[in-house]
Every structure is written in C-alpha cells, then in structure tokens.
C-alpha cells in the first residue's frame, strides 16, 4: 500500500469519527443511524460472507466491552 492510500484511509477514518461525534453531540441519532445503514450497504458490497461474519463478530465483541470515557483502558462487562 502506498503512502497516498494510507493517508486516504486515515483521513476517511478521522472523518467518520468526527462526523459521528458531531451528529451524536447534536442529538441527531436517527439521522446518524440512517447514514450508518447506507454506509453498511456500501461496505458490504464486494465482501464475502465469511468476511462480513468476521467483522460482525468483532463488532459484537467490541460492543460488549465497557468503555471508560477519557481513558484508554477497557474492561469486560
């Protein structure tokens, strides 16, 4: 992967993170959930079922962890 591709991935990740924070902070949860559904469809396009299942499992496992805001540590619930 070339440097330009890496920077593009980082920029897209940062945008997604900041967009999520601003939408949630503004109380626009329903609008943000709709956006996530649209993006999920785009992301699934071209992925195999096994890849989708693996990502879904990782998301499920991450959602089960308790996050302490303002800290980098996580603990299981």
Secondary structure by P-SEA (a helix, b strand, c coil): ccaaaaaaaaaaaaaaaaaaaaaaaacaaaaaaaaaaaaaaaaaccccaaaaaaaaaaaaaaaaccccccccccccc
